[in-house]
Amino acid sequence: MTNGGYNQFCPVSKACEMLEPRWTLLILCEMWSGSSRFNEIRRGVPGMSPTLLVKRLREMEANGLIIRVENTATGEIAYRTTNMANELEPIVHALGKWAHRNIDTDVTLERLDARILMWNMRRKIDVNALPGRRRNVIKFTYPELPRDERNYWLLAKPGTPVDLCLTDPGYDVDLFVTADLKAMTSAWMGFSTFEAELAHERISLIGDTTLASSIENWMVRSSYAAA
């Protein structure tokens, strides 16, 4: 029995004892989205300290939620969700849809994080909907943020994973996206639309006209947007 548990035999209480430690479900969500290495998982939950992430991963491994896999040739460590954890995925996704429908939009958008937004937007980019078969460089700027936190670069090319850079990668930029962080988060999460935010000039696009006009095709919104 875990320390500080509910001391009940109810299955719900047992599930809570395993899943309630802070960040556990968010770590699982990040892993279900494709992250398997420590630094990848950490980028998806930037509010965690490395020390706490190490602790949670060990606890989750002990509870049978994840397994730790070492590449003996390279020494590289990866983490994989177990079948037991994967049974939770549709349940957690349903919980997210419930929250999206029922929690007030202003409450949801009260605390914003550009790093989390860009990390999640990165993995939803549809590279096959981008014009041409070349590398596209898209720079996002959130002017209200401190100077060292306001700029992000997405590098997208068919056949390769989309890369998110926090410093200038040195390539010519195809499209400059300047946005109010709340407006971009709202549009991507489905509380509003890109069209509406563009019309109200809370998001502006400068650069490749084909890339700009097709933004709603290649910038796929959150899976919760349909909710």
N, C-alpha and C positions, 0 to 999 in steps of 0.2 A: 504494500500500500504506500502511496506517495505521501510525503510529509505535507501536512496542511490540506489533506484531501477532505472529501465530504463525509467519509466514514459511513457510507451507505452502500447497500447491495444493488441499488437501482442501476440498470445499464447506462442510463443517461448520466448519472453521477460519475460512473467509471469512465465514460467517454470524455466528460469534462475534465477529469483529473489528467487525462493523457493529452488533451488538446488545448486546454486553457492557458498553459504557461505562455506568457506574452511572446508574440512573433511566430509561434509554431505554425499556425494556419497560413500566415503570410509567406513563410519559408516554403511550405508545401505548394502554395500557389505559384511561387517563382519557379520551383522545380517542375511543376506540371507545364509551365510555359516554356520549358526547354533548358533552363540553367542547371548545370550539373557540377561545375567547378566552384570552389570556394569564392573566388573573386567575382564570378558571375552572379552567384547568389547574393553576395554582399551588395553589388550594384543595384539589385532589385529591392533590397531592404536597407537603404542607406542610413536609416535612423538607428540601426543596430551598431554597437561597437564590435570589432573583430573578436574580442574576448567573449562577449555574450553569444555571438554566432557560433563560435567553437563549442561553447557549453550546450547550446540548444541542439546542435547537430549530434553531439554525443548522446544527449537525452533521447532524441528522436531515434537514433540507432538502437539504443538500449530498449526502447519501447516497440521496436519492430516496424517503425514507419519508414525508415530509410536504411540503405546499406552503403557501406563505404567500400569503394573498389580502387585498388592500387594497380597501376600499370607497372609491372615489374621491370620492363625494359627502360622506361623513362622516369619512374618514380612518381609520376603524376597521379594525383588523387582525384577521384570523381565520386559523386553521391547520386544514388538512384532511389526513387521511391519504390516501395514494395507493393505487392498486390493488395495488402491490407490498406495501405495508404491510398492506393488508386481507387478503392471502393468509395472513398470519401469525396473524390473529385466532383461528381455530379451533385452531391449534397451541398458542398461548399459553393459551387457555382449557383445552385438554387438559392442559397442564403444571400449571395451577392445580388441576385436579381430581386429578391424580396426587399433588400435594403435600398436598391435603386428605385424601386416603386414607392416605397413607404417612408423613407427618411427625407425630410425637407431638403430641397435643392440648396438653399442658402446654408444649411448646416453642413452638407456634403462639401460645398465649395468654400467653407470657412478657412480651412487650412490647406494651402496648396504647396506643392513641391515640384519644381520644374524638373529636377533630376528623375523623379519617379515617372512623371508624365512623359518625358522624352525617352526614357528606357522602355516604357511600355509602347509608346508610339512606334519606336524603332522596329519592334518585332511584328507590328501589324502592317507595315508598309508592303504593298503588293508590287514587287519589282517588275512583274510581268505586265503591269498596267502603265509603267513608266514609258514615256516616248523614246523610241530608238533602242539600240542594243548597246548602249554605252554607259559609262559611269555617270551618275547624276549626283551633284553635290548641292545639298539644300541646307542653307544656314537659317537657323531660328534665333531670333533675338527677342528677349523679354525686357524692355527698357526700364521697367520699374524695379528690377532686381539689382543688387550690388554688381559692380562692373565685372568681378571675377566669377559671377554666377549667371550672367544674362545670355551668354552665347553658346550655341550648340550646333554641331555640324552632323548631318546624316549623309553617309556615303552609300549610295545604292546602285547596284549593278546586277542585271539578271545573271543567275547562276551562282551568286555568292551571297552570304549573309549580309544584311544591312549593318553597317558599322556606325556607332555613335561616338563622336569625338568631342571632348570638352575643351580642347585647344585647337587652334587653326591647323588643319592638316596640310595646308599649303597648296591646295588645288583651287582652280578658278571656280567660283560659285555660280551655279546655274539659276538658282532661285533663292531670293532673300525673302524670308517670312518674318515680319515684325508683328508681334501680337501682345495684347494684354494677357497675362497668364491665366486669369480667371476665364476670359473669353475662349482661349484655346482649350482649356480643360473642359469647359462647359460644352463646346462643340464636339470634342472628341468623345466625351462621355455620353453624349446624346441628350443633354439637357437643353441644348439649342442646336443650331446647324452651322456649318461653315458658311453657307450662303447668307444666313442672317448676320453672322458676325462680320463677314466681309462687307455687307451692305451698310452696317453701322460703323464701319472703319475701325473696329476693334481688332481686326486682323487685316494686314495688308500684304500684298504679294508684288514683288518687283523682280523682273528677270525674264526667263524663258516663257513666252506666252503659252506655248503648248503645255508645258509643265504646270503653269499656273491655272490654266482653264480646266485641267483634268485632275485637280487636287482631290476632288471627292471620289475619284476612281482609285487612285493609288494610295491615298491616306485612309486606309480602312479604319473605321471607328472601333471603339471598345466593343467587346462582345456583349456588354450590358446595354449598349445604346438602344438596341431593339426593344428592351424592356420598358 
